[in-house]
């Protein structure tokens, strides 16, 4: 084969790889409750191009971790701005620290070692803790948008973890 | 960091002083134990503990899951279990260890198996004990190797003269079984070896749970000497679509009677044996069993008609119950079943209380005389905890009535009640589309009259029923103009607690009994767990609840009937239960 044909072959193969990776994420995300969220979370992460389903799950758990840290920072900031909410903020702090220190490490170890059901437990609990925190404000939550994000990411991640069962 | 280490050393010194005569025994492995438990995540339960059990097995702190390697050796029962030394969620798992002479009171020992060789450096997961013909117990368990692959390893007691078998040594030949390119075993789906059994050819067989895509299977390995294992070309059994088979168990049962059968047994002369295959399904988080025959020539399990090893198979327990495992109790010639019940609370609550997971009371298990299901009943030894009996006889529960049972510690009790149902001919016909008892129970709470009933017990109830857990029956006619009935048993947790963060799923089961005869219900109530047995063990439901009001002395017990027909309470016996040494 001459040089040009070889180059064409290479470009075609590269494109096939790129297209099929794109559709690996798309195929996986189609099976989750929020296709768009799933795709946007994974596409934005460079690790997803070479990840299998376990890898995609771990990337999303990392997103959960990031959102948890962000929410904890937000909670810390609110103590000064909304001192009347101290009790609810304390409870939220407890809940989100649980996600960070218990649920996330559990999910990472479980998925890495091939017992995804404990990963599913951790991911489900992230949603449970977010809801519990939200409820503590009795309808006047300053964290609603973050709560909803966590619930959505938790649902998408759970769907992907279940593919490993 | 140094402060942490110092305070841990200080705590440890205090512990060894307090434990007095255990000092010598613990010293050999205390440094390992200390390393295992050093963690800022581990909270010594200093908060009030309304949910810890009085007589159900649970470690003093942290996470527990699967029961491992249950056995009896030289008259002492052993229970090992998956335990996290560092916190109240799954992780860092080791084999913790306790012993007992009565299956109810337990003495703890240091962890028996923890990461120490490449073949288990990343985890020591579930497994089983096989008692060799010379009487020596051997453990086969799943280890996680440096590549995070699942492999099977062997361990044996270091010192057989230690009645508590506290220390175990691992073979340098581990792993005994591992996934490779030749055998094509899925390295992240290869775990939970069973008790091994001997074939006619004097070869050992063991099965390990696995999957290939959605096919669940029990991979068979054989060995002549228990050290060199060969994969059989065919699995003992498989099922397409059931997903991963965790915690398989395979054992013989006698066709008639309730005695146990040793795992390798071919049966007595003139004794008919059946075999039971059980799996824990990853997909549904329930334990299922099938009854069938063991073809010893082909090394295959053949389910009886009507049984399929998937989510349609009968369950040991229709509530929170997983990773169960049986062993043959040679001392009392019975087969005993252990099962793990996890929490229904949020992880934040588990971390705060400092623990997660309990074992159910061990159950004797045998084949029903119909041959179509297994029957379970709490081991008799639990009855030794019974004190101060309350007895009600021949009370009529009118429609819309309840009857409080006074004189027992309602949060820690054993209750057994016999109901006589009247007016069976007036029972509604069951809707033919109602094939899932769990749906029947969750769609109709106790305020709904349907069929005959609901009638049963309200346990862990607050005085004015702001909180209660109801365990009850509904009876339907199978068809119009039929004399056959369908009995549904429900365990309803939906009103169990004012706390909104718990899993309050309702559970249900069909009970294969004839309601022309008295209908029985037994409940073991223990602060945050209710184990219910309908029809003398034909249907079992375990649930976890966390009342805020109905705690301790503020917990009440009622019999109730919210149906439109009266129900007779032929007898209700309730006992306060003494506390046991639960680990």
Interface residues (C-beta under 8 A of the other chain):
Chain A: X54 X94 X95 X98 X101 X102 X103 X105 X106 X109 X110 X112 X113 X114 X115 X116 X117 X118 X121 X122 X125 X128 X129 X131 X132 X135 X165
Chain B: X41 X87 X88 X89 X90 X91 X92 X122 X123 X125 X144 X148 X149 X150 X187 X188 X189 X191 X243 X244 X282 X283 X285 X346 X347 X348 X351 X352 X500 X501
